[in-house]
Amino acid sequence: MSATTDDPRFAEVVEAFRGDRKVTSGTMMASLGLKVNGKIFAMLVRGELVVKLPRERVTELVTSGLGRQFDPRRDGRLMKEWVVVPGSRPPWVELAQEARRFVGGGSAPLRKRR
């Protein structure tokens, strides 16, 4: 994986997947993202983590105040399976791992945080 970022919070997310051979990096909507099976599951957009999760989980995170639905064009068209998690609200690594499992199917190797 060749993803690099100047944002230390997203760098920690990238590092968590360094040992997962199925995870690659790429761009989506001009943002750095992590992919599994060619599909983006986590990306850094305007300094915030955006992850793909089941619709019910997105609703749960929004309702709890941990995140908000993703509006990529900022025109009110929300993506139902994507949630934005602001930088001041952890846990980015754990949510990215959850997204990787959702998009990639099955289990993803978990790497302990330092």
Phi and psi restraints in degrees (value plus and minus 20) as a CYANA .aco file:
   2 SER   PHI    -135.1   -95.1
   2 SER   PSI      -1.9    38.1
   3 ALA   PHI     -88.0   -48.0
   3 ALA   PSI     112.5   152.5
   4 THR   PHI    -153.5  -113.5
   4 THR   PSI     127.7   167.7
   5 THR   PHI    -169.5  -129.5
   5 THR   PSI     129.0   169.0
   6 ASP   PHI    -103.9   -63.9
   6 ASP   PSI     -32.7     7.3
   7 ASP   PHI    -106.2   -66.2
   7 ASP   PSI      93.5   133.5
   8 PRO   PHI     -82.4   -42.4
   8 PRO   PSI     -47.2    -7.2
   9 ARG   PHI     -88.5   -48.5
   9 ARG   PSI     -63.4   -23.4
  10 PHE   PHI     -95.7   -55.7
  10 PHE   PSI     -49.8    -9.8
  11 ALA   PHI     -79.4   -39.4
  11 ALA   PSI     -56.5   -16.5
  12 GLU   PHI     -85.9   -45.9
  12 GLU   PSI     -57.7   -17.7
  13 VAL   PHI     -84.6   -44.6
  13 VAL   PSI     -67.9   -27.9
  14 VAL   PHI     -77.9   -37.9
  14 VAL   PSI     -66.1   -26.1
  15 GLU   PHI     -79.9   -39.9
  15 GLU   PSI     -55.4   -15.4
  16 ALA   PHI     -82.5   -42.5
  16 ALA   PSI     -42.3    -2.3
  17 PHE   PHI    -127.6   -87.6
  17 PHE   PSI     -14.4    25.6
  18 ARG   PHI     -76.5   -36.5
  18 ARG   PSI     -54.9   -14.9
  19 GLY   PHI    -107.3   -67.3
  19 GLY   PSI     -21.5    18.5
  20 ASP   PHI    -113.8   -73.8
  20 ASP   PSI      84.1   124.1
  21 ARG   PHI     -84.9   -44.9
  21 ARG   PSI     -38.5     1.5
  22 LYS   PHI    -102.6   -62.6
  22 LYS   PSI     -32.5     7.5
  23 VAL   PHI    -114.0   -74.0
  23 VAL   PSI     108.3   148.3
  24 THR   PHI    -144.8  -104.8
  24 THR   PSI     154.8   194.8
  25 SER   PHI    -135.6   -95.6
  25 SER   PSI     139.7   179.7
  26 GLY   PHI    -194.2  -154.2
  26 GLY   PSI    -192.3  -152.3
  27 THR   PHI    -140.5  -100.5
  27 THR   PSI     130.9   170.9
  28 MET   PHI    -165.9  -125.9
  28 MET   PSI     104.4   144.4
  29 MET   PHI      35.4    75.4
  29 MET   PSI      20.9    60.9
  30 ALA   PHI      43.2    83.2
  30 ALA   PSI       2.3    42.3
  31 SER   PHI    -138.5   -98.5
  31 SER   PSI     126.3   166.3
  32 LEU   PHI     -90.1   -50.1
  32 LEU   PSI     112.3   152.3
  33 GLY   PHI    -161.2  -121.2
  33 GLY   PSI     144.8   184.8
  34 LEU   PHI    -127.5   -87.5
  34 LEU   PSI     118.5   158.5
  35 LYS   PHI    -142.1  -102.1
  35 LYS   PSI     131.5   171.5
  36 VAL   PHI    -156.1  -116.1
  36 VAL   PSI     113.6   153.6
  37 ASN   PHI      33.4    73.4
  37 ASN   PSI      15.3    55.3
  38 GLY   PHI      57.0    97.0
  38 GLY   PSI     -14.7    25.3
  39 LYS   PHI    -136.2   -96.2
  39 LYS   PSI     113.4   153.4
  40 ILE   PHI     -86.8   -46.8
  40 ILE   PSI     114.9   154.9
  41 PHE   PHI    -141.5  -101.5
  41 PHE   PSI     -40.1    -0.1
  42 ALA   PHI    -170.6  -130.6
  42 ALA   PSI     121.5   161.5
  43 MET   PHI    -172.8  -132.8
  43 MET   PSI     139.7   179.7
  44 LEU   PHI    -122.7   -82.7
  44 LEU   PSI      96.9   136.9
  45 VAL   PHI    -145.1  -105.1
  45 VAL   PSI      97.8   137.8
  46 ARG   PHI      28.3    68.3
  46 ARG   PSI      23.2    63.2
  47 GLY   PHI      58.9    98.9
  47 GLY   PSI      -8.6    31.4
  48 GLU   PHI    -147.2  -107.2
  48 GLU   PSI     129.0   169.0
  49 LEU   PHI     -99.1   -59.1
  49 LEU   PSI     114.0   154.0
  50 VAL   PHI    -145.1  -105.1
  50 VAL   PSI     105.3   145.3
  51 VAL   PHI    -149.2  -109.2
  51 VAL   PSI     132.5   172.5
  52 LYS   PHI    -117.4   -77.4
  52 LYS   PSI     104.2   144.2
  53 LEU   PHI    -160.7  -120.7
  53 LEU   PSI     144.7   184.7
  54 PRO   PHI     -77.8   -37.8
  54 PRO   PSI     127.4   167.4
  55 ARG   PHI     -70.9   -30.9
  55 ARG   PSI     -61.8   -21.8
  56 GLU   PHI     -83.7   -43.7
  56 GLU   PSI     -59.1   -19.1
  57 ARG   PHI     -89.2   -49.2
  57 ARG   PSI     -59.7   -19.7
  58 VAL   PHI     -79.2   -39.2
  58 VAL   PSI     -66.8   -26.8
  59 THR   PHI     -78.9   -38.9
  59 THR   PSI     -62.3   -22.3
  60 GLU   PHI     -81.7   -41.7
  60 GLU   PSI     -64.8   -24.8
  61 LEU   PHI     -87.0   -47.0
  61 LEU   PSI     -58.5   -18.5
  62 VAL   PHI     -86.9   -46.9
  62 VAL   PSI     -66.7   -26.7
  63 THR   PHI     -81.3   -41.3
  63 THR   PSI     -57.0   -17.0
  64 SER   PHI     -97.1   -57.1
  64 SER   PSI     -30.1     9.9
  65 GLY   PHI      67.6   107.6
  65 GLY   PSI     -17.3    22.7
  66 LEU   PHI     -96.6   -56.6
  66 LEU   PSI     -43.9    -3.9
  67 GLY   PHI    -175.1  -135.1
  67 GLY   PSI    -194.9  -154.9
  68 ARG   PHI    -161.6  -121.6
  68 ARG   PSI     136.7   176.7
  69 GLN   PHI     -84.6   -44.6
  69 GLN   PSI     126.5   166.5
  70 PHE   PHI    -101.6   -61.6
  70 PHE   PSI     108.2   148.2
  71 ASP   PHI    -142.5  -102.5
  71 ASP   PSI      63.7   103.7
  72 PRO   PHI     -80.8   -40.8
  72 PRO   PSI     -52.7   -12.7
  73 ARG   PHI    -115.8   -75.8
  73 ARG   PSI     -24.3    15.7
  74 ARG   PHI      35.9    75.9
  74 ARG   PSI      21.1    61.1
  75 ASP   PHI    -142.4  -102.4
  75 ASP   PSI      -6.7    33.3
  76 GLY   PHI      71.0   111.0
  76 GLY   PSI     -23.9    16.1
  77 ARG   PHI    -110.7   -70.7
  77 ARG   PSI      79.2   119.2
  78 LEU   PHI    -104.2   -64.2
  78 LEU   PSI     122.4   162.4
  79 MET   PHI    -111.1   -71.1
  79 MET   PSI      98.1   138.1
  80 LYS   PHI     -89.1   -49.1
  80 LYS   PSI     -44.4    -4.4
  81 GLU   PHI    -127.4   -87.4
  81 GLU   PSI      -0.3    39.7
  82 TRP   PHI    -147.5  -107.5
  82 TRP   PSI     117.5   157.5
  83 VAL   PHI    -148.9  -108.9
  83 VAL   PSI     121.5   161.5
  84 VAL   PHI    -118.6   -78.6
  84 VAL   PSI     109.1   149.1
  85 VAL   PHI    -136.2   -96.2
  85 VAL   PSI      87.6   127.6
  86 PRO   PHI     -76.7   -36.7
  86 PRO   PSI     134.2   174.2
  87 GLY   PHI     -80.4   -40.4
  87 GLY   PSI     -45.7    -5.7
  88 SER   PHI    -103.2   -63.2
  88 SER   PSI     -21.5    18.5
  89 ARG   PHI    -140.5  -100.5
  89 ARG   PSI      79.0   119.0
  90 PRO   PHI     -91.8   -51.8
  90 PRO   PSI     151.8   191.8
  91 PRO   PHI    -126.4   -86.4
  91 PRO   PSI      85.2   125.2
  92 TRP   PHI     -83.0   -43.0
  92 TRP   PSI     -67.4   -27.4
  93 VAL   PHI     -81.1   -41.1
  93 VAL   PSI     -66.1   -26.1
  94 GLU   PHI     -83.5   -43.5
  94 GLU   PSI     -60.9   -20.9
  95 LEU   PHI     -88.4   -48.4
  95 LEU   PSI     -56.1   -16.1
  96 ALA   PHI     -85.9   -45.9
  96 ALA   PSI     -58.6   -18.6
  97 GLN   PHI     -84.9   -44.9
  97 GLN   PSI     -60.1   -20.1
  98 GLU   PHI     -82.6   -42.6
  98 GLU   PSI     -62.1   -22.1
  99 ALA   PHI     -86.1   -46.1
  99 ALA   PSI     -59.9   -19.9
 100 ARG   PHI     -80.7   -40.7
 100 ARG   PSI     -62.8   -22.8
 101 ARG   PHI     -84.6   -44.6
 101 ARG   PSI     -60.2   -20.2
 102 PHE   PHI     -85.2   -45.2
 102 PHE   PSI     -69.7   -29.7
 103 VAL   PHI     -94.4   -54.4
 103 VAL   PSI     -58.8   -18.8
 104 GLY   PHI    -106.5   -66.5
 104 GLY   PSI     -31.3     8.7
 105 GLY   PHI      52.0    92.0
 105 GLY   PSI     120.6   160.6
 106 GLY   PHI      52.9    92.9
 106 GLY   PSI    -177.4  -137.4
 107 SER   PHI    -116.6   -76.6
 107 SER   PSI     132.0   172.0
 108 ALA   PHI    -135.4   -95.4
 108 ALA   PSI     122.5   162.5
 109 PRO   PHI     -80.8   -40.8
 109 PRO   PSI     111.4   151.4
 110 LEU   PHI    -116.9   -76.9
 110 LEU   PSI     117.2   157.2
 111 ARG   PHI    -137.1   -97.1
 111 ARG   PSI     107.9   147.9
 112 LYS   PHI     -87.7   -47.7
 112 LYS   PSI     122.2   162.2
 113 ARG   PHI     -95.8   -55.8
 113 ARG   PSI     128.2   168.2
